[in-house]
């Protein structure tokens, strides 16, 4: 039996499908399940039961059923929300409760951290655990993930196997429900369909040309592949980056999108809003050596390959993974 939290969400639902494809049917899905748009992500998925996130901690504490793994993907991920109490409740304290029960019951656990913990990247993007205390996130979401990472590393009582994954810029199917928090590719796809062009932020730093700001974009299918690898429990316990290890520009990303649509690229550049300009990241790139050293050998999809698959097999026909 495997528990997946955030199971109706973007990454969680793709993970459920990946687990199904690998023969895992005895799944317990945890979410709030009140969003009908999100629930569409679970159509045609195989699982045993759903548990509301408010009831999950008590169920996990009291159940006599044998649980083989907890995949804690669920989180409040809105980077524009600044209510610290919400993040403390849903991200920090909720994850602590799951960790403690998994430790007491000897249940392996993988949880979602975030590259948002790296802030402006002034300390680099290296998942060296000795440096994690130094990181300075730019918003309460990133801080909640940082606070848990720091707490986890301080614990003497741990799950028998555990891994925290610092997700970089994940994109792919099943993000129809995410609204403004959906990926750049998602929003750009619909902007092209409506207006025939896309808008990108201008650069306000002389060392970067417009649209040449860099991100580590990772396809959600690769995220799921890494989680399956870690479920083998052959890697060392700890915190791992999860990107491709290769930063690409927003221009590259949009050109890949236009190519997938068989259209000529048409990009317009607009000023970055003043209120976010000072906190806008110009470069993120995951150092992936730590995961590779644990034996992960599968190549990550290029943005050309990932975007083509996403657009031609999912977005074009509004299909779900």
ChimeraX attribute file (.defattr): number of C-alpha atoms within 10 A of each C-alpha:
attribute: neighborCount
match mode: 1-to-1
recipient: residues
	/A:1	16
	/A:2	21
	/A:3	25
	/A:4	25
	/A:5	26
	/A:6	22
	/A:7	29
	/A:8	31
	/A:9	27
	/A:10	25
	/A:11	23
	/A:12	26
	/A:13	29
	/A:14	26
	/A:15	25
	/A:16	28
	/A:17	22
	/A:18	19
	/A:19	21
	/A:20	16
	/A:21	12
	/A:22	10
	/A:23	10
	/A:24	15
	/A:25	17
	/A:26	16
	/A:27	22
	/A:28	21
	/A:29	27
	/A:30	24
	/A:31	25
	/A:32	18
	/A:33	18
	/A:34	10
	/A:35	12
	/A:36	10
	/A:37	16
	/A:38	22
	/A:39	17
	/A:40	16
	/A:41	26
	/A:42	22
	/A:43	13
	/A:44	10
	/A:45	17
	/A:46	18
	/A:47	18
	/A:48	11
	/A:49	11
	/A:50	19
	/A:51	17
	/A:52	15
	/A:53	19
	/A:54	12
	/A:55	12
	/A:56	19
	/A:57	16
	/A:58	13
	/A:59	13
	/A:60	18
	/A:61	15
	/A:62	10
	/A:63	9
	/A:64	8
	/A:65	8
	/A:66	10
	/A:67	19
	/A:68	13
	/A:69	20
	/A:70	23
	/A:71	23
	/A:72	22
	/A:73	23
	/A:74	24
	/A:75	22
	/A:76	15
	/A:77	17
	/A:78	15
	/A:79	13
	/A:80	12
	/A:81	13
	/A:82	12
	/A:83	11
	/A:84	13
	/A:85	12
	/A:86	15
	/A:87	23
	/A:88	20
	/A:89	13
	/A:90	16
	/A:91	23
	/A:92	22
	/A:93	15
	/A:94	18
	/A:95	21
	/A:96	14
	/A:97	15
	/A:98	21
	/A:99	25
	/A:100	16
	/A:101	18
	/A:102	24
	/A:103	19
	/A:104	13
	/A:105	15
	/A:106	16
	/A:107	20
	/A:108	22
	/A:109	26
	/A:110	24
	/A:111	24
	/A:112	21
	/A:113	27
	/A:114	24
	/A:115	25
	/A:116	26
	/A:117	26
	/A:118	24
	/A:119	21
	/A:120	20
	/A:121	19
	/A:122	10
	/A:123	13
	/A:124	16
	/A:125	22
	/A:126	18
	/A:127	23
	/A:128	13
	/A:129	13
	/A:130	8
	/A:131	11
	/A:132	19
	/A:133	13
	/A:134	12
	/A:135	20
	/A:136	18
	/A:137	20
	/A:138	17
	/A:139	19
	/A:140	23
	/A:141	27
	/A:142	22
	/A:143	24
	/A:144	28
	/A:145	27
	/A:146	26
	/A:147	18
	/A:148	19
	/A:149	25
	/A:150	15
	/A:151	13
	/A:152	20
	/A:153	15
	/A:154	10
	/A:155	10
	/A:156	8
	/A:157	12
	/A:158	21
	/A:159	21
	/A:160	15
	/A:161	22
	/A:162	26
	/A:163	24
	/A:164	22
	/A:165	23
	/A:166	25
	/A:167	22
	/A:168	24
	/A:169	21
	/A:170	20
	/A:171	24
	/A:172	26
	/A:173	24
	/A:174	27
	/A:175	22
	/A:176	21
	/A:177	18
	/A:178	15
	/A:179	10
	/A:180	11
	/A:181	14
	/A:182	17
	/A:183	17
	/A:184	16
	/A:185	20
	/A:186	23
	/A:187	15
	/A:188	20
	/A:189	20
	/A:190	15
	/A:191	14
	/A:192	19
	/A:193	11
	/A:194	10
	/A:195	8
	/A:196	16
	/A:197	19
	/A:198	20
	/A:199	16
	/A:200	20
	/A:201	17
	/A:202	18
	/A:203	20
	/A:204	15
	/A:205	10
	/A:206	7
	/A:207	9
	/A:208	14
	/A:209	11
	/A:210	20
	/A:211	22
	/A:212	19
	/A:213	23
	/A:214	20
	/A:215	22
	/A:216	22
	/A:217	29
	/A:218	26
	/A:219	24
	/A:220	24
	/A:221	22
	/A:222	19
	/A:223	22
	/A:224	19
	/A:225	17
	/A:226	18
	/A:227	20
	/A:228	15
	/A:229	16
	/A:230	22
	/A:231	20
	/A:232	9
	/A:233	15
	/A:234	11
	/A:235	19
	/A:236	15
	/A:237	17
	/A:238	18
	/A:239	24
	/A:240	24
	/A:241	25
	/A:242	30
	/A:243	27
	/A:244	24
	/A:245	20
	/A:246	17
	/A:247	17
	/A:248	20
	/A:249	18
	/A:250	20
	/A:251	17
	/A:252	14
	/A:253	22
	/A:254	26
	/A:255	20
	/A:256	21
	/A:257	26
	/A:258	23
	/A:259	15
	/A:260	18
	/A:261	18
	/A:262	9
	/A:263	13
	/A:264	12
	/A:265	17
	/A:266	13
	/A:267	17
	/A:268	12
	/A:269	13
	/A:270	13
	/A:271	13
	/A:272	15
	/A:273	11
	/A:274	8
	/A:275	8
	/A:276	10
	/A:277	13
	/A:278	11
	/A:279	12
	/A:280	16
	/A:281	15
	/A:282	17
	/A:283	18
	/A:284	26
	/A:285	24
	/A:286	24
	/A:287	20
	/A:288	19
	/A:289	14
	/A:290	18
	/A:291	19
	/A:292	12
	/A:293	11
	/A:294	13
	/A:295	12
	/A:296	16
	/A:297	11
	/A:298	11
	/A:299	8
	/A:300	19
	/A:301	17
	/A:302	17
	/A:303	22
	/A:304	16
	/A:305	13
	/A:306	22
	/A:307	28
	/A:308	19
	/A:309	17
	/A:310	24
	/A:311	22
	/A:312	14
	/A:313	15
	/A:314	16
	/A:315	22
	/A:316	12
	/A:317	9
	/A:318	12
	/A:319	15
	/A:320	21
	/A:321	21
